[in-house]
Amino acid sequence: MPAYIHHHEDAEPAFIICPICVGLPMYVKDVEPHWSMAKIDFTYECSDCGMEIRQTVTKPELQH
């Protein structure tokens, strides 16, 4: 898995802000690649309130 993450290190956004806590950054809880390896699902979690947000990121060279 580390090779896959290193390969797509430019796909991860800088940070996500918790919409409930307003201003607290969320951390990456889980990274799940799609079967085609063209997309990655990031699950973010707030360390204060526990809210989770899921975001799908597409590899830049495969976007149309």
MIBA-705268 format. One record per atom (N, C-alpha, C): y, x, z; residue number from 1. Coordinates in Angstrom, 1 decimal, m for minus. Layout:
MIBA-705268
     py     px     pz   i
      Y      X      Z NUM
...
end
This chain:
MIBA-705268
     py     px     pz   i
   m1.2    0.8    0.0   1
    0.0    0.0    0.0   1
    1.3    0.8    0.0   1
    1.4    2.0    0.7   2
    2.6    2.8    0.7   2
    3.0    3.2   m0.8   2
    2.1    3.5   m1.6   3
    2.4    3.8   m3.0   3
    3.1    2.7   m3.7   3
    2.6    1.5   m3.5   4
    3.2    0.3   m4.1   4
    4.6    0.1   m3.6   4
    4.8    0.2   m2.3   5
    6.2    0.0   m1.7   5
    7.1    1.1   m2.2   5
    6.6    2.3   m2.3   6
    7.5    3.4   m2.8   6
    7.9    3.2   m4.3   6
    6.9    2.6   m5.0   7
    7.2    2.4   m6.5   7
    8.3    1.3   m6.6   7
    8.4    0.4   m5.7   8
    9.4   m0.7   m5.8   8
   10.5   m0.6   m4.7   8
   10.8    0.6   m4.3   9
   11.8    0.7   m3.2   9
   13.1    0.2   m3.6   9
   13.4    0.1   m4.9  10
   14.7   m0.4   m5.4  10
   14.8   m1.9   m5.4  10
   13.6   m2.6   m5.2  11
   13.6   m4.0   m5.3  11
   14.0   m4.7   m4.0  11
   13.9   m4.0   m2.9  12
   14.2   m4.7   m1.6  12
   15.7   m4.8   m1.4  12
   16.3   m6.0   m1.0  13
   17.7   m6.1   m0.7  13
   18.0   m5.2    0.5  13
   19.3   m4.9    0.6  14
   19.8   m4.1    1.8  14
   19.4   m4.7    3.1  14
   19.8   m6.0    3.3  15
   19.5   m6.7    4.5  15
   19.8   m8.2    4.3  15
   19.2   m9.0    5.2  16
   19.5  m10.4    5.2  16
   20.1  m10.8    6.6  16
   21.1  m11.6    6.6  17
   21.7  m12.1    7.8  17
   21.1  m13.4    8.2  17
   20.8  m13.6    9.5  18
   20.2  m14.8   10.0  18
   21.3  m15.9   10.0  18
   21.0  m17.0    9.3  19
   21.9  m18.1    9.2  19
   22.1  m18.9   10.5  19
   21.2  m18.8   11.5  20
   21.4  m19.5   12.8  20
   22.2  m18.6   13.7  20
   21.8  m17.4   13.8  21
   22.5  m16.5   14.8  21
   23.8  m15.9   14.3  21
   24.1  m16.1   13.0  22
   25.3  m15.7   12.3  22
   25.7  m14.3   12.6  22
   25.3  m13.4   11.8  23
   25.7  m12.0   11.9  23
   24.6  m11.1   12.3  23
   23.5  m11.6   12.9  24
   22.5  m10.7   13.2  24
   21.6  m10.4   12.0  24
   21.3   m9.1   11.7  25
   20.4   m8.8   10.6  25
   19.0   m9.1   10.9  25
   18.3   m9.6    9.9  26
   16.8   m9.9   10.0  26
   16.0   m8.7    9.6  26
   14.8   m8.5   10.1  27
   14.0   m7.4    9.7  27
   12.8   m8.0    8.8  27
   12.2   m7.0    8.0  28
   11.1   m7.4    7.1  28
    9.9   m7.5    8.0  28
    9.3   m8.7    8.0  29
    8.1   m9.0    8.8  29
    6.8   m8.8    7.9  29
    6.9   m9.1    6.7  30
    5.7   m9.0    5.8  30
    6.1   m8.8    4.4  30
    5.3   m8.0    3.6  31
    5.5   m7.7    2.2  31
    4.3   m8.1    1.5  31
    4.4   m9.0    0.5  32
    3.2   m9.5   m0.2  32
    3.4   m9.4   m1.7  32
    2.7   m8.5   m2.4  33
    2.9   m8.4   m3.8  33
    2.1   m9.6   m4.5  33
    2.7  m10.0   m5.7  34
    2.0  m11.0   m6.5  34
    0.9  m10.4   m7.2  34
   m0.1  m11.1   m7.7  35
   m1.2  m10.6   m8.4  35
   m0.8   m9.8   m9.7  35
    0.3  m10.1  m10.3  36
    0.7   m9.4  m11.5  36
    1.5   m8.1  m11.2  36
    1.8   m7.9  m10.0  37
    2.6   m6.8   m9.5  37
    4.0   m6.8  m10.1  37
    4.4   m7.9  m10.7  38
    5.8   m8.0  m11.2  38
    6.8   m8.6  m10.2  38
    6.2   m9.2   m9.1  39
    7.1   m9.8   m8.1  39
    6.6   m9.4   m6.7  39
    7.5   m9.4   m5.8  40
    7.1   m9.1   m4.4  40
    7.7  m10.2   m3.5  40
    7.0  m10.7   m2.6  41
    7.5  m11.7   m1.6  41
    7.8  m10.9   m0.3  41
    9.0  m11.0    0.2  42
    9.4  m10.5    1.4  42
    9.6  m11.6    2.4  42
    9.0  m11.5    3.6  43
    9.2  m12.4    4.7  43
   10.1  m11.7    5.8  43
   11.3  m12.3    6.0  44
   12.2  m11.8    7.0  44
   12.1  m12.6    8.3  44
   12.3  m12.0    9.4  45
   12.3  m12.7   10.7  45
   13.5  m12.2   11.5  45
   14.1  m13.1   12.2  46
   15.2  m12.8   13.2  46
   14.6  m12.4   14.5  46
   15.0  m11.3   15.1  47
   14.4  m10.8   16.3  47
   15.0  m11.7   17.5  47
   16.1  m12.4   17.3  48
   16.6  m13.2   18.4  48
   16.0  m14.6   18.5  48
   16.2  m15.4   17.4  49
   15.7  m16.8   17.4  49
   14.3  m17.0   16.7  49
   13.8  m16.0   16.0  50
   12.5  m16.2   15.4  50
   12.4  m16.9   14.1  50
   13.6  m17.2   13.5  51
   13.6  m17.9   12.2  51
   13.1  m17.0   11.1  51
   12.3  m17.5   10.2  52
   11.7  m16.8    9.1  52
   12.3  m17.3    7.7  52
   12.6  m16.3    6.9  53
   13.1  m16.6    5.5  53
   12.2  m15.8    4.5  53
   11.7  m16.5    3.5  54
   10.9  m15.9    2.5  54
   11.7  m15.7    1.2  54
   11.7  m14.5    0.6  55
   12.4  m14.2   m0.6  55
   11.5  m13.5   m1.6  55
   11.6  m14.0   m2.8  56
   10.8  m13.3   m3.9  56
   11.7  m12.5   m4.7  56
   11.3  m11.2   m4.9  57
   12.1  m10.3   m5.7  57
   11.3   m9.9   m7.0  57
   12.0   m9.9   m8.1  58
   11.3   m9.5   m9.4  58
   11.7   m8.1   m9.7  58
   10.7   m7.4  m10.3  59
   11.0   m6.0  m10.7  59
   12.1   m6.0  m11.7  59
   13.1   m5.1  m11.6  60
   14.3   m5.2  m12.5  60
   13.9   m5.0  m13.9  60
   13.0   m4.2  m14.3  61
   12.7   m4.0  m15.7  61
   12.0   m5.1  m16.4  61
   11.5   m6.1  m15.6  62
   10.7   m7.2  m16.1  62
   11.6   m8.5  m16.2  62
   12.8   m8.4  m15.7  63
   13.7   m9.6  m15.8  63
   14.1   m9.9  m17.2  63
   14.2  m11.2  m17.5  64
   14.7  m11.6  m18.8  64
   16.0  m12.3  m18.8  64
end
